[in-house]
Amino acid sequence: MIKNLIFIFCVILVYTDTALSQNSKTDNSTIKKDINLVFSEYSFHNTKTEDALATAQVLANHIKKLKKIKNNFNVKLANNDKDLIENHNADFDLMLITTEQYLRLKQILPLEPYCINYTDGTYGYIYHLIVNKNDNINDISQLKGETIYIQAHSEKQASSFWLNKLLKDANQQSKEKYFGKISIDSKATNVLLPVFFKKAKACIVTNSSLNLIQELNPGIKNQIKILHTSAPIVLGITCLNSNKTGTEEYNILKEVLPSLHENEYGRQLLDMFNAEKLILFKEEY
């Protein structure tokens, strides 16, 4: 009798433990995972980082409400490549990084390039090399030893690469050896105004930044001259996590991103990147 009771008690324990385990699994499966949006600090080339992050969070909260999404959105900032690799390798759902970062990290992180910006009727951004009309500069060879301002977050970005290409095509040295002083600044007004006020001989700014500054200060147009204009250059790529293909979080982002420009909050975020909308990435870009 005692043996039978012990056997029945053991069976009850095993059944209870199994049931609890199954319930735990069921509960865990119904928990909605957070959607993590990671922005590289270098992707903000003409706006305050904190403003863009705040706007991204407002947009995420709006999408959550509009689409009746139960997942919470987390907006995160990554300071550099090391931060992206060590702290956001597995948990990201969306990652906005520069083109240079994508090329460096695509073999390390599960990056699926999905969207790029569309601005001024074309993909990517267009750069201008600008001088003051009154300086009578007609060729890049006249800028040797002079001061140039470049719109960028760092020297290792597209604007600098394009400048070096211009110098190479003109049979000149690299920018570090060619110019007397190089100043890097992400704010377009800090780059263009020194040329306007003749504090520098040349500058490089994006076409969208130039148009905005000229809207605010129409007189600038009469004082500057565009020496060279680049072909469209992709500065940043919005990537999804290729390890999460087909998940609910992946599908939500894939649906929302191409239609950001149709939403008031989405347009506010796009405006901060001087973008009209996002278009699907193609390898030929």
C-alpha positions as CSV (number, residue, x, y, z in Angstrom):
1,M,0.0,0.0,0.0
2,I,2.8,2.4,1.0
3,K,4.7,1.5,-2.2
4,N,1.6,2.3,-4.3
5,L,1.1,5.7,-2.6
6,I,4.7,6.5,-3.2
7,F,4.4,5.5,-6.9
8,I,1.2,7.6,-7.3
9,F,2.9,10.6,-5.6
10,C,5.9,10.4,-7.9
11,V,3.6,10.2,-11.0
12,I,1.8,13.3,-9.8
13,L,5.1,15.2,-9.3
14,V,6.3,14.3,-12.8
15,Y,2.9,15.3,-14.4
16,T,2.8,18.6,-12.4
17,D,6.4,19.4,-13.4
18,T,5.7,18.6,-17.1
19,A,2.5,20.7,-17.1
20,L,4.2,23.6,-15.5
21,S,7.1,23.4,-18.0
22,Q,4.6,23.4,-20.9
23,N,2.7,26.3,-19.5
24,S,6.0,28.2,-19.0
25,K,6.9,27.6,-22.7
26,T,3.4,28.7,-23.8
27,D,3.6,31.8,-21.8
28,N,7.1,32.6,-23.1
29,S,6.0,32.1,-26.7
30,T,3.2,34.6,-26.3
31,I,5.5,37.3,-24.9
32,K,6.1,40.0,-27.6
33,K,9.8,40.7,-28.2
34,D,11.0,44.3,-28.2
35,I,11.9,45.7,-31.6
36,N,15.4,47.3,-31.4
37,L,16.3,50.1,-33.7
38,V,20.0,50.9,-33.7
39,F,21.4,54.1,-35.2
40,S,25.1,54.6,-35.9
41,E,26.2,58.0,-34.6
42,Y,28.0,58.6,-37.9
43,S,24.7,58.3,-39.8
44,F,23.7,61.8,-38.6
45,H,25.6,64.0,-41.0
46,N,23.5,67.2,-40.7
47,T,21.4,67.0,-37.6
48,K,21.7,66.8,-33.8
49,T,21.9,63.1,-32.7
50,E,19.6,63.6,-29.7
51,D,16.9,65.3,-31.9
52,A,16.9,62.5,-34.4
53,L,16.8,59.8,-31.8
54,A,13.9,61.5,-30.0
55,T,12.0,61.9,-33.3
56,A,12.7,58.2,-34.1
57,Q,11.2,57.2,-30.7
58,V,8.1,59.3,-31.2
59,L,7.7,57.8,-34.7
60,A,8.1,54.3,-33.3
61,N,5.5,54.9,-30.6
62,H,3.1,56.3,-33.2
63,I,3.6,53.2,-35.4
64,K,3.0,51.0,-32.4
65,K,-0.4,52.7,-31.8
66,L,-1.4,53.1,-35.4
67,K,-0.7,49.5,-36.4
68,K,-1.9,48.1,-33.0
69,I,1.5,46.5,-32.5
70,K,2.0,44.9,-29.0
71,N,5.8,45.0,-29.3
72,N,7.7,47.8,-27.6
73,F,10.2,49.8,-29.7
74,N,13.7,50.6,-28.4
75,V,15.8,53.3,-30.1
76,K,19.5,52.9,-29.4
77,L,22.7,54.7,-30.4
78,A,25.9,53.1,-31.3
79,N,29.1,55.2,-31.1
80,N,31.4,53.2,-33.4
81,D,32.1,49.9,-35.1
82,K,33.2,48.3,-31.8
83,D,30.0,49.3,-30.1
84,L,27.9,47.9,-33.0
85,I,29.8,44.5,-32.9
86,E,30.0,44.1,-29.1
87,N,26.6,45.5,-27.9
88,H,24.2,45.1,-30.8
89,N,25.4,42.0,-32.7
90,A,22.4,39.8,-31.9
91,D,19.6,41.9,-30.6
92,F,19.0,44.5,-33.4
93,D,16.1,44.4,-35.7
94,L,17.0,47.5,-37.7
95,M,20.4,49.1,-38.0
96,L,21.1,52.5,-39.8
97,I,24.8,52.7,-40.6
98,T,27.0,54.6,-43.1
99,T,27.9,52.9,-46.4
100,E,31.5,52.7,-45.2
101,Q,30.4,50.9,-42.0
102,Y,28.3,48.5,-44.0
103,L,31.3,47.5,-46.2
104,R,33.4,47.0,-43.1
105,L,30.8,45.0,-41.1
106,K,28.8,43.0,-43.6
107,Q,30.9,40.0,-43.0
108,I,30.7,40.3,-39.2
109,L,27.1,41.3,-38.5
110,P,23.9,39.7,-40.0
111,L,23.1,42.8,-42.1
112,E,20.5,42.7,-44.8
113,P,20.6,46.0,-46.8
114,Y,17.0,47.0,-47.2
115,C,16.5,50.8,-47.8
116,I,18.4,53.9,-48.8
117,N,17.3,57.5,-49.0
118,Y,15.7,59.2,-52.0
119,T,16.5,63.0,-52.2
120,D,16.2,65.6,-54.9
121,G,14.8,63.2,-57.5
122,T,17.6,60.6,-57.1
123,Y,18.9,58.0,-54.7
124,G,21.6,58.9,-52.2
125,Y,23.1,62.4,-51.9
126,I,24.9,64.7,-54.3
127,Y,27.9,66.8,-53.2
128,H,29.2,70.1,-54.5
129,L,32.7,71.6,-54.3
130,I,32.0,75.3,-53.8
131,V,34.1,78.4,-53.9
132,N,33.4,82.2,-53.6
133,K,32.7,83.9,-56.9
134,N,34.9,86.9,-56.0
135,D,38.0,84.7,-55.6
136,N,38.0,83.9,-59.4
137,I,38.7,80.2,-58.8
138,N,37.9,78.1,-61.9
139,D,39.9,75.0,-61.3
140,I,40.7,72.7,-58.3
141,S,44.4,73.3,-59.1
142,Q,44.0,76.9,-57.7
143,L,43.2,75.5,-54.2
144,K,46.6,74.2,-53.3
145,G,47.6,75.1,-49.8
146,E,44.2,76.7,-49.1
147,T,41.6,76.0,-46.4
148,I,38.7,73.7,-47.2
149,Y,35.6,72.8,-45.1
150,I,33.9,69.4,-45.6
151,Q,30.4,68.5,-44.5
152,A,30.9,65.1,-42.7
153,H,31.2,63.5,-39.3
154,S,34.7,62.2,-39.9
155,E,37.4,62.2,-42.6
156,K,36.7,58.6,-43.5
157,Q,33.3,59.4,-45.2
158,A,32.0,59.7,-48.7
159,S,32.7,63.5,-49.1
160,S,36.4,63.0,-48.4
161,F,36.7,60.1,-50.8
162,W,35.0,62.1,-53.5
163,L,37.4,65.0,-52.9
164,N,40.4,62.7,-53.2
165,K,39.0,61.4,-56.5
166,L,38.7,64.9,-57.8
167,L,42.3,65.5,-56.9
168,K,43.5,62.3,-58.4
169,D,41.7,63.1,-61.7
170,A,43.5,66.5,-61.7
171,N,46.8,64.7,-61.1
172,Q,47.2,66.3,-57.6
173,Q,48.2,64.8,-54.3
174,S,45.7,63.5,-51.7
175,K,43.7,66.1,-49.7
176,E,45.9,65.8,-46.6
177,K,49.0,66.9,-48.6
178,Y,47.3,69.2,-51.0
179,F,45.3,71.6,-48.7
180,G,46.8,73.8,-46.0
181,K,43.9,73.1,-43.6
182,I,41.0,70.8,-43.6
183,S,38.0,71.3,-41.3
184,I,35.3,68.6,-40.8
185,D,31.9,69.6,-39.6
186,S,28.5,67.9,-39.8
187,K,26.5,71.2,-39.8
188,A,26.2,72.6,-43.3
189,T,26.1,76.3,-42.2
190,N,29.4,75.8,-40.4
191,V,30.9,74.5,-43.7
192,L,29.4,76.9,-46.3
193,L,29.4,80.2,-44.4
194,P,33.2,80.4,-44.1
195,V,33.4,80.4,-47.9
196,F,30.6,83.0,-48.2
197,F,32.5,85.3,-45.7
198,K,35.9,84.5,-47.3
199,K,37.3,82.8,-44.3
200,A,38.0,79.7,-46.4
201,K,38.6,79.2,-50.1
202,A,36.4,76.1,-50.7
203,C,33.9,73.7,-49.1
204,I,32.0,70.5,-49.8
205,V,28.3,70.3,-48.9
206,T,25.4,68.1,-50.0
207,N,22.9,69.4,-52.6
208,S,20.0,69.2,-50.1
209,S,21.9,71.2,-47.5
210,L,22.8,73.8,-50.1
211,N,19.2,74.2,-51.2
212,L,18.0,74.6,-47.6
213,I,20.6,77.2,-46.8
214,Q,19.8,79.2,-50.0
215,E,16.1,79.1,-49.1
216,L,16.9,80.7,-45.7
217,N,19.6,83.0,-47.1
218,P,18.8,83.8,-50.8
219,G,21.8,86.2,-51.1
220,I,24.2,83.3,-50.7
221,K,23.4,82.0,-54.2
222,N,24.9,85.2,-55.8
223,Q,28.2,84.9,-53.9
224,I,29.1,81.3,-54.5
225,K,30.2,79.1,-57.4
226,I,29.9,75.4,-57.8
227,L,33.2,74.1,-59.1
228,H,32.3,70.3,-59.2
229,T,29.3,68.2,-58.6
230,S,29.3,64.5,-57.7
231,A,27.2,61.7,-59.0
232,P,24.7,60.4,-56.4
233,I,26.5,58.8,-53.4
234,V,24.8,56.5,-50.9
235,L,25.8,57.8,-47.4
236,G,23.8,55.4,-45.3
237,I,22.0,52.1,-45.5
238,T,19.0,50.9,-43.4
239,C,19.6,47.2,-42.7
240,L,17.4,44.5,-41.3
241,N,18.7,41.5,-39.3
242,S,19.1,38.6,-41.8
243,N,19.0,36.2,-38.9
244,K,15.4,37.3,-38.1
245,T,14.0,36.8,-41.7
246,G,10.3,35.9,-41.5
247,T,9.8,36.8,-37.9
248,E,7.0,39.1,-36.8
249,E,9.5,41.9,-36.0
250,Y,11.2,41.6,-39.4
251,N,7.9,41.7,-41.3
252,I,6.7,44.7,-39.4
253,L,9.8,46.7,-40.3
254,K,9.7,45.5,-43.9
255,E,6.1,46.8,-44.2
256,V,6.6,50.2,-42.4
257,L,10.0,51.5,-43.8
258,P,9.1,52.1,-47.5
259,S,6.0,54.1,-46.4
260,L,7.5,56.4,-43.8
261,H,7.0,59.4,-46.1
262,E,3.2,58.8,-45.9
263,N,3.2,59.5,-42.2
264,E,3.6,62.9,-40.5
265,Y,6.0,61.6,-37.9
266,G,7.9,59.6,-40.6
267,R,8.3,62.8,-42.7
268,Q,9.7,64.6,-39.6
269,L,12.4,61.9,-39.2
270,L,13.2,61.9,-43.0
271,D,13.5,65.7,-43.0
272,M,16.3,65.4,-40.4
273,F,18.3,63.3,-42.9
274,N,17.3,65.6,-45.8
275,A,15.5,62.7,-47.4
276,E,12.2,62.7,-49.2
277,K,11.5,59.0,-48.7
278,L,13.2,55.6,-48.4
279,I,13.5,53.3,-51.5
280,L,14.5,49.7,-51.7
281,F,18.3,49.0,-51.8
282,K,19.8,47.7,-55.0
283,E,23.3,46.3,-55.4
284,E,24.1,48.6,-58.3
285,Y,23.8,51.6,-56.0
